[in-house]
Structures are given as C-alpha cells and as structure tokens.
Amino acid sequence: MAENELIALYWTVAGPTDVHVGREWSLFEWRERCAQAARVGFAGLGLWHADIEHQLETRTLKEIKQIFDDAGLRYLQVEFLDNFWFPRGDAARAASDERRRLLFDTAAAFDAHHIKVGNIHGNPAEIDQLIEGFGELCRDAANHTNAKVVYEITPFDTQANNLDAALRLVEGAGAENGGLAVDTWHMSKLGITPEQVGNIPSRYLTWVEISDGQLENMPDPVEETVNHRRLPGEGDFDIPGYLEACQAAGYRGPWGVEVLSAALRDLPIEQAFDRAYETTAAQFRAGVA
C-alpha cells in the first residue's frame, strides 16, 4: 500500500443530495465519480446503500465494479447498517437484514475494504444487545466477504459514544473481522483528544475518517453534522494531531475523507474532488510522518 492513500467517502463527493431526509442517491454519474477520483489521486470511493440501490436499477454489481476497476481505483467503503441488534421479527430488524444482504453482496463483489455500521440515529439499544448483535453481524459477514466490519463511534449513539464503551463493544464481540471507525469530527465533538485516540489498541483501530469543523457547537447537532463540516485544515480541529496519534498507535490503512457540507455539495464535481483531495493531502504535509 502506498503511503497515506485517501478514499473519497460518499457524502463528500455525492453532490446535491438530501442527507437522511430525502433523495440520498447521487446525481453525479458513477463513471464520472470514478474518473474524478482517479484524476485527483484518490485511491478509492465510498458508496451509501441508497446509491447502490439506485445504480442497481440500471447496472449489475459486476458492471459497477468494472467501472471502478477501469478507473484504476483500489478501495471501496460500503455503508451504512444500523438496527442489526434489534430482535428478529421486529420491523426495524427486517429492514436491517435486507440492507445487510445488499452491503454484503456489494462488499464481496468489490473485495471492499470495510462495511461501516453503527447507531447514527440514536435508536434504542443496550450495550449487551449491541455486543451480541455486532458479534453475530461480524460472523455473518465473514461467511460472505473479506471486508472488515467497523463500528463508528458517534455522539448520537445511545451506548458507544465514548472510547470505553466502544472498546467494550468490540472486545465483547470478539470478532477477528470487527473493529472501530474513528472520525475526527465525532472525536472532536465528543471531546476525545488525539492522545486518547492514540491509546486505542491497534487491533481495534480499523478505520479512520478525516473531517474538520468548529469546536463551538451549533444549536442543532444533526444540522451541524450533516451540513456544516469543513474540509481538513479549514476548521478548529487538530487534524494533524489525530493523524499522528493514529499512526503512532499502529494504523497503516487508507484514510477516509468524510466532509458532510452543504457548501461542498453545491460545488461542481471537479471542484468537489479537487478541494477534498488537496485539503486532506495537505494535512499529511503538516508535520505528520
């Protein structure tokens, strides 16, 4: 793997979409997204479940993968799965299981880097439920794909909203293919410092996402999270500090760029890819080994 490879995650380069409240599939054609990613230097892309479903209306997974390969891209992230801890028979679990199959199939077709999961909507969950559900999910995933399953730590989670609980979750699940997703946005908003992130055992530091923002919280945390993130280096967060801490902890994987920003989504596709790559790459030149 080349040093500090970057993946343009879905919401960063999906263009004008209605995040979590409407049309979530991208108006930017998949072939063009792949071409733009390769042009600027990204090593991969992310796909959100709604966009996968939309593409499958006109293409097969094999055809989607071929376009990705033809562009010379290597890494794919697929997301997002929640409610996998609900009991079978619950409507939320039924919908989750259907999405699970879609994400597993996509991950297998692409030999994806990982599948991202969690509780971004803050749905009811007990820690023991999460541990059992995550363990079962990871075991199921291993039967279908080599992709890791990464649980994202967020402020909205009713349980895994701090490092102690998140580590309890992945340790309790005991899955070789399970780990944690660390996002500099969520870490900063939770008050989790680079030094604390650096104490995550490398065994569980499976995936890292980069995003900047302001330290002072806006009145509506959801609105801020989906519309007001900033490109790396353009906010208040200690991005180089987080990157250095992750590297010191043993993280050697590619890095995701996840900037949910209404302003970024309004840019033409070329500018969105240019800005996302240039600003993130600059953080690795800002004193990061």
C-alpha positions, 0 to 999 in steps of 0.5 A: 500500500502506498503511503497515506492513500485517501478514499473519497467517502460518499457524502463528500463527493455525492453532490446535491443530495438530501442527507437522511431526509430525502433523495440520498442517491447521487446525481453525479454519474458513477463513471464520472465519480470514478474518473474524478477520483482517479484524476485527483489521486484518490485511491478509492470511493465510498458508496451509501446503500441508497446509491447502490440501490439506485445504480442497481436499477440500471447496472449489475454489481459486476458492471459497477465494479468494472467501472471502478476497476477501469478507473484504476481505483483500489478501495471501496467503503460500503455503508451504512447498517444500523438496527442489526441488534434489534430482535428478529421479527421486529420491523426495524430488524427486517429492514436491517437484514435486507440492507445487510444482504445488499452491503454484503453482496456489494462488499464481496463483489468489490473485495471492499475494504470495510462495511461501516455500521453503527447507531447514527440515529440514536435508536434504542439499544443496550450495550449487551444487545449491541455486543451480541448483535455486532458479534453475530453481524461480524460472523455473518459477514465473514461467511460472505466477504473479506471486508472488515466490519467497523463500528463508528463511534458517534455522539448520537449513539445511545451506548458507544459514544465514548472510547470505553464503551466502544472498546467494550463493544468490540472486545465483547464481540470478539470478532477477528473481522470487527473493529472501530471507525474513528472520525475526527469530527465525532472525536472532536465533538465528543471531546476525545483528544488525539492522545486518547485516540492514540491509546486505542489498541491497534487491533481495534483501530480499523478505520479512520475518517478525516473531517474538520469543523468548529469546536463551538457547537451549533444549536442543532447537532444533526444540522451541524453534522450533516451540513456544516463540516469543513474540509481538513485544515479549514476548521478548529480541529487538530487534524494533524494531531489525530493523524499522528496519534493514529499512526503512532498507535499502529494504523497503516490503512487508507484514510477516509475523507468524510466532509458532510457540507452543504457548501461542498455539495453545491460545488461542481464535481471537479471542484468537489474532488479537487478541494477534498483531495488537496485539503486532506493531502495537505494535512499529511504535509503538516508535520505528520510522518 
